């Protein structure tokens, strides 16, 4: 799954960089790292964190960190990095 996720992520970024966003449906949102997984803001508070996600290699995050993530057109989660700032600012 991770190998396909990486390929899909790279393809999505290539499509966006070419200005062909219609071919790569990518949605960005905030989430919270929790119990070794990611809990996107679109999930209900009571949901279990998703432990099937990709992370950029230089992203350093810990449980409780607010993060920026994208959903690829294959409905895979890619954590881009940690969101820093005031708790109110981070959502």
Protein Blocks (a to p, Z undefined) as FASTA:
>chain_A
ZZmmmmmmmmmmmmmmnopamlmccdddddddeehiacdfkbcfkbccdfbdcddfklcc
dehiacdddddfkopacdfbdceddfklnZZ
